[in-house]
């Protein structure tokens, strides 16, 4: 049994180097919601040093609100915006001797694509045009996964160790109680349920089936590093290997 652990990095949390010793995939901010060229370069170097798969983490053009503002942009704009950001990180990765492995949207771009098929399709079209061999990370069971398959991409179904779930399998909005899991034991238990049992308990107590291929540990969370250490330790204790998707 194995699982990929990923973290969103280059967002100013100050723990990127430490997290890269614990995860198997990194989603590096491309400058539109956080980060800059130098930060991207440093994260890439740390990822390569630790043998971590490198992914681009594009956002809406919304640095003021950390990429969390709702936006409704034409599909052509989405494609151009994502190409711009992925291309920037890919250039740095290539210059450092590495290879870009995947793309994962950030924040509200991700959240809207979960429920908006047209947006999900535009995201996948951008990735396909840039490099169809790139994996596409999306919320397990969502429109993002369907769109990736239709685009001929390899979808990777993502779950979240530190987020609450709705009965339909979507994430609890950050504006609602139960959106963030701040208890370490609860986060670990949820992760093990994802990996071993392919399920999660929603905020109403119902059980939701999920296909967990990668588990996200938010790099900007207050307990991100502690959670990552304990989750990694517990997975290894359970005989579950941590490695990036082949």
VOKOL-993494 format. One record per residue (C-alpha): residue in one letter; x, z, y. Coordinates in Angstrom, 3 decimals. Example, Ala and Ser with C-alpha at 12.3 -4.5 7.8 and 13.67 -1.06 7.14 Angstrom:
{residu->A&u->12.300&w->7.800&v->-4.500}
{residu->S&u->13.670&w->7.140&v->-1.060}
END
This chain:
{residu->X&u->0.000&w->0.000&v->0.000}
{residu->X&u->1.275&w->-0.838&v->3.468}
{residu->X&u->0.152&w->-0.974&v->7.105}
{residu->X&u->1.495&w->-2.259&v->10.401}
{residu->X&u->1.761&w->0.217&v->13.282}
{residu->X&u->1.704&w->-1.319&v->16.754}
{residu->X&u->2.059&w->0.089&v->20.255}
{residu->X&u->1.393&w->-1.287&v->23.737}
{residu->X&u->4.672&w->-1.006&v->25.618}
{residu->X&u->6.318&w->-1.831&v->28.937}
{residu->X&u->3.485&w->-0.116&v->30.795}
{residu->X&u->5.484&w->2.588&v->32.563}
{residu->X&u->4.858&w->5.487&v->30.183}
{residu->X&u->8.571&w->6.218&v->29.803}
{residu->X&u->8.552&w->6.594&v->26.019}
{residu->X&u->9.036&w->2.976&v->24.955}
{residu->X&u->12.454&w->3.414&v->23.354}
{residu->X&u->11.307&w->6.397&v->21.289}
{residu->X&u->8.101&w->4.659&v->20.162}
{residu->X&u->10.065&w->1.598&v->19.049}
{residu->X&u->11.827&w->3.763&v->16.479}
{residu->X&u->8.436&w->4.601&v->14.924}
{residu->X&u->6.289&w->1.452&v->15.032}
{residu->X&u->6.654&w->-1.905&v->13.294}
{residu->X&u->5.105&w->-4.138&v->15.995}
{residu->X&u->5.325&w->-3.994&v->19.793}
{residu->X&u->2.905&w->-5.507&v->22.322}
{residu->X&u->4.912&w->-5.922&v->25.516}
{residu->X&u->3.139&w->-6.084&v->28.890}
{residu->X&u->3.755&w->-9.406&v->30.632}
{residu->X&u->3.644&w->-8.262&v->34.254}
{residu->X&u->0.003&w->-8.829&v->35.178}
{residu->X&u->-1.310&w->-5.340&v->34.441}
{residu->X&u->2.053&w->-3.559&v->34.160}
{residu->X&u->5.749&w->-4.182&v->33.753}
{residu->X&u->8.096&w->-6.785&v->35.176}
{residu->X&u->10.864&w->-9.107&v->33.998}
{residu->X&u->13.478&w->-6.367&v->33.657}
{residu->X&u->11.103&w->-4.069&v->31.789}
{residu->X&u->10.192&w->-6.881&v->29.407}
{residu->X&u->13.852&w->-7.607&v->28.777}
{residu->X&u->14.655&w->-3.966&v->28.046}
{residu->X&u->11.693&w->-3.561&v->25.680}
{residu->X&u->12.692&w->-6.739&v->23.856}
{residu->X&u->16.233&w->-5.441&v->23.405}
{residu->X&u->15.012&w->-2.117&v->22.042}
{residu->X&u->12.556&w->-3.870&v->19.714}
{residu->X&u->15.260&w->-6.147&v->18.325}
{residu->X&u->17.589&w->-3.188&v->17.822}
{residu->X&u->14.896&w->-1.451&v->15.744}
{residu->X&u->13.757&w->-4.516&v->13.806}
{residu->X&u->10.287&w->-4.380&v->15.388}
{residu->X&u->8.083&w->-7.495&v->15.554}
{residu->X&u->7.576&w->-8.562&v->19.176}
{residu->X&u->4.237&w->-9.602&v->20.643}
{residu->X&u->2.989&w->-10.615&v->24.084}
{residu->X&u->0.376&w->-8.403&v->25.752}
{residu->X&u->-1.355&w->-10.577&v->28.396}
{residu->X&u->-3.999&w->-9.287&v->30.784}
{residu->X&u->-6.486&w->-10.298&v->33.424}
{residu->X&u->-4.773&w->-10.657&v->36.853}
{residu->X&u->-5.553&w->-7.036&v->37.706}
{residu->X&u->-2.443&w->-4.966&v->38.318}
{residu->X&u->-4.273&w->-2.709&v->40.776}
{residu->X&u->-6.587&w->-1.421&v->38.044}
{residu->X&u->-4.215&w->-1.669&v->35.055}
{residu->X&u->-6.136&w->-4.638&v->33.666}
{residu->X&u->-9.330&w->-2.662&v->33.205}
{residu->X&u->-11.602&w->-4.511&v->35.658}
{residu->X&u->-14.354&w->-6.729&v->34.300}
{residu->X&u->-13.786&w->-10.387&v->35.189}
{residu->X&u->-15.630&w->-13.598&v->34.397}
{residu->X&u->-13.186&w->-16.478&v->34.710}
{residu->X&u->-13.591&w->-20.107&v->33.589}
{residu->X&u->-12.119&w->-20.832&v->30.130}
{residu->X&u->-9.510&w->-23.176&v->31.638}
{residu->X&u->-8.305&w->-20.332&v->33.865}
{residu->X&u->-8.041&w->-17.999&v->30.880}
{residu->X&u->-5.980&w->-20.549&v->28.955}
{residu->X&u->-3.609&w->-21.109&v->31.897}
{residu->X&u->-3.275&w->-17.379&v->32.611}
{residu->X&u->-2.453&w->-16.523&v->29.003}
{residu->X&u->0.004&w->-19.415&v->28.669}
{residu->X&u->1.790&w->-18.231&v->31.815}
{residu->X&u->2.203&w->-14.677&v->30.537}
{residu->X&u->3.067&w->-15.498&v->26.933}
{residu->X&u->5.558&w->-18.094&v->28.092}
{residu->X&u->7.333&w->-15.581&v->30.310}
{residu->X&u->7.844&w->-13.092&v->27.506}
{residu->X&u->8.719&w->-15.789&v->24.975}
{residu->X&u->11.517&w->-17.015&v->27.245}
{residu->X&u->13.026&w->-13.528&v->27.389}
{residu->X&u->12.672&w->-13.051&v->23.629}
{residu->X&u->14.409&w->-16.374&v->22.970}
{residu->X&u->17.226&w->-15.576&v->25.400}
{residu->X&u->17.817&w->-12.272&v->23.609}
{residu->X&u->18.042&w->-14.003&v->20.225}
{residu->X&u->14.633&w->-13.008&v->18.906}
{residu->X&u->11.375&w->-14.714&v->17.935}
{residu->X&u->7.917&w->-14.017&v->19.318}
{residu->X&u->5.613&w->-12.963&v->16.477}
{residu->X&u->2.128&w->-12.378&v->17.891}
{residu->X&u->-0.204&w->-12.091&v->20.867}
{residu->X&u->-2.559&w->-9.223&v->21.650}
{residu->X&u->-4.725&w->-9.187&v->24.768}
{residu->X&u->-4.764&w->-6.089&v->26.958}
{residu->X&u->-7.495&w->-3.894&v->28.365}
{residu->X&u->-10.661&w->-5.520&v->29.629}
{residu->X&u->-9.504&w->-8.976&v->28.566}
{residu->X&u->-9.437&w->-7.630&v->25.007}
{residu->X&u->-12.660&w->-5.642&v->25.331}
{residu->X&u->-14.673&w->-8.564&v->26.714}
{residu->X&u->-13.293&w->-10.950&v->24.094}
{residu->X&u->-14.605&w->-8.592&v->21.413}
{residu->X&u->-18.172&w->-9.400&v->22.494}
{residu->X&u->-17.861&w->-12.734&v->24.351}
{residu->X&u->-17.272&w->-15.657&v->21.953}
{residu->X&u->-16.341&w->-18.082&v->24.750}
{residu->X&u->-13.636&w->-15.765&v->26.064}
{residu->X&u->-12.305&w->-15.129&v->22.574}
{residu->X&u->-12.141&w->-18.892&v->21.998}
{residu->X&u->-10.218&w->-19.430&v->25.242}
{residu->X&u->-7.695&w->-16.757&v->24.305}
{residu->X&u->-7.137&w->-18.352&v->20.918}
{residu->X&u->-6.899&w->-21.815&v->22.432}
{residu->X&u->-4.069&w->-20.626&v->24.666}
{residu->X&u->-2.192&w->-19.176&v->21.705}
{residu->X&u->-2.797&w->-22.316&v->19.640}
{residu->X&u->-1.470&w->-24.558&v->22.388}
{residu->X&u->1.599&w->-22.414&v->22.898}
{residu->X&u->2.505&w->-21.895&v->19.231}
{residu->X&u->-0.038&w->-22.021&v->16.391}
{residu->X&u->2.301&w->-20.037&v->14.152}
{residu->X&u->1.823&w->-16.922&v->16.306}
{residu->X&u->-0.397&w->-14.225&v->14.836}
{residu->X&u->-3.408&w->-13.151&v->16.874}
{residu->X&u->-4.273&w->-9.448&v->17.040}
{residu->X&u->-7.950&w->-8.651&v->17.582}
{residu->X&u->-10.456&w->-5.883&v->16.950}
{residu->X&u->-11.353&w->-5.763&v->13.263}
{residu->X&u->-14.628&w->-7.538&v->12.517}
{residu->X&u->-15.112&w->-8.869&v->16.055}
{residu->X&u->-15.546&w->-12.305&v->17.664}
{residu->X&u->-11.788&w->-12.303&v->18.228}
{residu->X&u->-11.124&w->-12.557&v->14.506}
{residu->X&u->-13.698&w->-15.332&v->14.018}
{residu->X&u->-12.269&w->-17.260&v->16.981}
{residu->X&u->-8.732&w->-17.010&v->15.621}
{residu->X&u->-9.795&w->-18.423&v->12.268}
{residu->X&u->-11.647&w->-21.302&v->13.926}
{residu->X&u->-8.540&w->-22.087&v->15.994}
{residu->X&u->-6.386&w->-22.226&v->12.890}
{residu->X&u->-4.462&w->-19.090&v->13.810}
{residu->X&u->-3.575&w->-16.157&v->11.568}
{residu->X&u->-5.788&w->-13.252&v->12.679}
{residu->X&u->-4.594&w->-9.671&v->12.295}
{residu->X&u->-7.458&w->-7.169&v->12.261}
{residu->X&u->-6.671&w->-4.190&v->14.454}
{residu->X&u->-7.946&w->-0.619&v->14.435}
{residu->X&u->-7.176&w->2.274&v->16.782}
{residu->X&u->-5.811&w->5.664&v->15.796}
{residu->X&u->-6.741&w->7.305&v->19.083}
{residu->X&u->-10.074&w->5.700&v->20.005}
{residu->X&u->-13.630&w->6.587&v->19.087}
{residu->X&u->-15.899&w->4.015&v->17.427}
{residu->X&u->-19.481&w->2.932&v->17.999}
{residu->X&u->-21.852&w->2.374&v->15.035}
{residu->X&u->-21.418&w->-1.418&v->15.400}
{residu->X&u->-17.646&w->-1.150&v->14.927}
{residu->X&u->-16.774&w->-1.586&v->18.610}
{residu->X&u->-14.759&w->0.957&v->20.583}
{residu->X&u->-16.478&w->3.670&v->22.586}
{residu->X&u->-16.186&w->2.596&v->26.249}
{residu->X&u->-13.640&w->4.638&v->28.151}
{residu->X&u->-16.381&w->5.689&v->30.567}
{residu->X&u->-18.219&w->7.544&v->27.791}
{residu->X&u->-17.490&w->10.858&v->26.036}
{residu->X&u->-15.660&w->10.424&v->22.747}
{residu->X&u->-13.715&w->7.340&v->23.867}
{residu->X&u->-10.304&w->8.957&v->23.399}
{residu->X&u->-9.173&w->11.077&v->20.478}
{residu->X&u->-6.850&w->13.787&v->21.738}
{residu->X&u->-6.734&w->15.931&v->18.603}
{residu->X&u->-3.729&w->15.121&v->16.403}
{residu->X&u->-5.405&w->16.084&v->13.116}
{residu->X&u->-8.433&w->13.908&v->13.919}
{residu->X&u->-6.220&w->10.954&v->14.808}
{residu->X&u->-4.258&w->11.271&v->11.561}
{residu->X&u->-7.426&w->11.635&v->9.483}
{residu->X&u->-8.938&w->8.553&v->11.116}
{residu->X&u->-5.794&w->6.540&v->10.450}
{residu->X&u->-5.723&w->7.507&v->6.776}
{residu->X&u->-9.408&w->6.626&v->6.423}
{residu->X&u->-8.685&w->3.185&v->7.905}
{residu->X&u->-5.790&w->2.491&v->5.564}
{residu->X&u->-6.913&w->4.085&v->2.300}
{residu->X&u->-10.690&w->3.814&v->2.481}
{residu->X&u->-11.245&w->0.852&v->4.851}
{residu->X&u->-13.737&w->2.829&v->6.898}
{residu->X&u->-14.168&w->4.852&v->10.081}
{residu->X&u->-16.672&w->7.507&v->11.120}
{residu->X&u->-18.543&w->6.474&v->14.276}
{residu->X&u->-19.495&w->8.897&v->17.048}
{residu->X&u->-23.011&w->9.226&v->15.613}
{residu->X&u->-21.634&w->10.265&v->12.205}
{residu->X&u->-22.316&w->6.951&v->10.484}
{residu->X&u->-19.677&w->5.209&v->8.375}
{residu->X&u->-18.425&w->1.784&v->9.436}
{residu->X&u->-16.518&w->-0.536&v->7.092}
{residu->X&u->-13.305&w->-1.962&v->8.592}
{residu->X&u->-10.517&w->-4.235&v->7.408}
{residu->X&u->-7.467&w->-2.485&v->8.852}
{residu->X&u->-4.316&w->-4.605&v->8.951}
{residu->X&u->-2.622&w->-3.044&v->11.987}
{residu->X&u->-3.136&w->0.344&v->13.632}
{residu->X&u->-2.655&w->0.653&v->17.398}
{residu->X&u->-0.992&w->3.724&v->18.871}
{residu->X&u->-1.470&w->3.577&v->22.636}
{residu->X&u->1.932&w->3.909&v->24.281}
{residu->X&u->0.461&w->5.251&v->27.530}
{residu->X&u->-1.528&w->8.082&v->25.965}
{residu->X&u->-0.697&w->11.697&v->26.793}
{residu->X&u->0.115&w->12.428&v->23.150}
{residu->X&u->1.315&w->8.964&v->22.142}
{residu->X&u->4.765&w->9.913&v->20.944}
{residu->X&u->3.662&w->13.050&v->19.081}
{residu->X&u->0.790&w->11.147&v->17.437}
{residu->X&u->3.105&w->8.322&v->16.435}
{residu->X&u->5.609&w->10.686&v->14.827}
{residu->X&u->3.002&w->12.587&v->12.854}
{residu->X&u->1.076&w->9.491&v->11.797}
{residu->X&u->4.277&w->7.806&v->10.613}
{residu->X&u->5.315&w->10.947&v->8.722}
{residu->X&u->1.895&w->11.324&v->7.101}
{residu->X&u->1.731&w->7.690&v->6.031}
{residu->X&u->5.128&w->8.001&v->4.387}
{residu->X&u->4.057&w->11.229&v->2.677}
{residu->X&u->1.078&w->9.314&v->1.258}
{residu->X&u->3.363&w->6.558&v->-0.038}
{residu->X&u->2.096&w->4.009&v->2.514}
{residu->X&u->4.831&w->1.719&v->3.786}
{residu->X&u->4.971&w->0.903&v->7.515}
{residu->X&u->5.943&w->-2.705&v->8.143}
{residu->X&u->4.919&w->-5.651&v->10.288}
{residu->X&u->2.609&w->-8.346&v->8.926}
{residu->X&u->4.611&w->-10.953&v->6.972}
END
